[in-house]
Amino acid sequence: MKRTESVNASFVGEGRQNGRDAALSRKLSGVGAARRPYFCAAGTLTLLLLLVGCSHRGNAVSGTIEVDEAHVGPRSGGRVEKILAWEGDRLHEGQVIVQLDASELRARRDLAAAQIDTAIHDADAQEAQVQFLRDDARRQQDLLKRKVVSPSDAERADSAAKSQEKNVAAAKMRVAQARAQLADIDAQLAEMQVIAPSDSVLEVLSVKVGDVLPANREAATLLLTGHLWVRVYVPESWLGLIKLGEHVRVRVDSFPGKDFDGVVEQINRQAEFTPRNVQTVADRIKQVFGVKIRLPADDDRLRAGMAADVYFPNVK
């Protein structure tokens, strides 16, 4: 009897244990079933975000920001006397960057100025003389009418006045020549200075004090920051969606959260092949059109050489 009760007790214990295991299994499966919709929703949201991101990249093309450069130098050779600007300086139109030694030209200018003064004084004297001879010729004509002098005397006076008029013209010509010589020297003096042709930034200074520069040698490289732009290449199917003067968004890697305003400045009228660094022949035979985007020149954050992404609003 005791053995039977013991066996029954063991069956009861196992039944209770199995019941607890089944209940626990049902509970866990219920929790998993409850969490499964949340995992599905999170996965769907992630997929949607990826699709949205891809759709926003579909209307963007990449290019490199560029700026016009000016390579400046003297037309006349000479020794560098002063350097008045340094790399990185912002320059204004007409600002002197490099001054060459112009002592010889300044001496020639002083001589030319003195020659002008001499020529002017000579011309004034010749003018006074011609005025005197003209008055004398008129007096001789009056005396001739009164039979006081002979016709030959009156004729000589008139000839002297006309001859003096030629001397006056020659004196005035010498004044003009002296002034032209002075202007030429002034032009040469101006060429002894290397100046900024417009508002710009001094990017490279190629000389130092004491250097002897030959004529037309480059002394500095300037970035003309008044015209900043990026050129991108778009497929032919985009041409109908891009207009001149249209505003576009521009982003650079240095400021990933910042949108810069750009304006479509030029759309090439002739197609080009895709760049040569493409990897497949199928991509190489595709034709693209260059589009030039003007960027705000007054924003110091944008610099030449930066990679830029351009987003066209009408391209989806």
QUIPE-V145295 format. One record per helix or strand. SS is the DSSP state (H for helix, E for strand). FROM is the first residue (numbers start at 1). TO is the last residue. If there is no record, write none. Layout:
SS_FROM_TO + SS_FROM_TO
This chain:
H_2_57 + E_60_74 + E_78_83 + E_90_91 + E_96_100 + H_103_145 + H_151_191 + E_193_195 + E_200_205 + E_212_213 + E_217_235 + H_236_241 + E_247_252 + E_255_267 + E_272_273 + H_281_284 + E_287_295 + E_307_311
